[in-house]
Amino acid sequence: MNESSTLDTLMKMLMKSTGDRKKHIINEFEQKFQLHLTQIRDRKNPSHIICPGCQQHGHVILYGYANRGKTRHRFHCKKCERHFNDHTDTIFHNKKLRNHLYPFLEMMLNGISIRKTATDLGISPTTAHTWRHAILRYIEKNKETFIEILSNEEIIESSTSEFKPSRKGLPRHLDIPSNTQVLQFQCNRQKQFYLTYLSEGAIKPKNQLIKGKMSVELAGTPINTLQTSSADRLLHHSRHVTELNQQFADAYQRMRGVAQPYLLKYALWYCLCAKLSGLNPKERLHSLLLLCL
Ligand SMILES: [Zn+2]
């Protein structure tokens, strides 16, 4: 059996199991799919171990181990006195339920709801919610590694959506922002995606709000001023970005809106999913793990 079908099988077993059996499957998941510490270190510190405190190298010494099994080194920076290890400033930092992260990420890739994920993994919905947002923060931090900044000449497709700000997820003391948010998905000939984000339009009446329409005018000014030749448009239409935009709009509907601070993060997540969709399940999971460092 190859590793990708092992992954599918483990996911199915996980959903059906309870108690110790569930714990056992989660551990098996970790053993089969975890990143090695060298992979984490190569990604974060390709040449030298850099101190996460003062961002320098050359003052860092080995300083015992960070775990009981003595597999993960602890480091000490003699310059700023900070202690750290390979998990510092990654999604793995300080997670009591670290092994749950692997199936958690797989469920997130499969679009499974927070509630169902929490039930299937035997974690609280609050924990699941915190993890999801932590993952989205890492994805945003590392966005340059999966989306390309496209020049105007390169863009052959674009799709623009305007979102009305909502009360959802905003702290009580904050007012609902008075601006709409505008997201534009862009795509070049190589099907590389980019996303721009504007937040400057005044609120429009509800019947004028546009979702997933091409070429939007905002406060009288066209946002979509990116011209492509008509031949390009005929050849390429807007299949890829509209699809992406539609996926995002559908997800947005299911979530019944997201808080303003998370809109871009969720949109980036959909860009990432489109990018990873060509990979096999194991590669997909590993690529996501590497983005959470
Ligand atoms: Zn330091």
Residues whose N, C-alpha, C, O or C-beta is under 5 A from the ligand:
A	BS01	ZN	C51 G53 C54 C77 K79 C80 R82
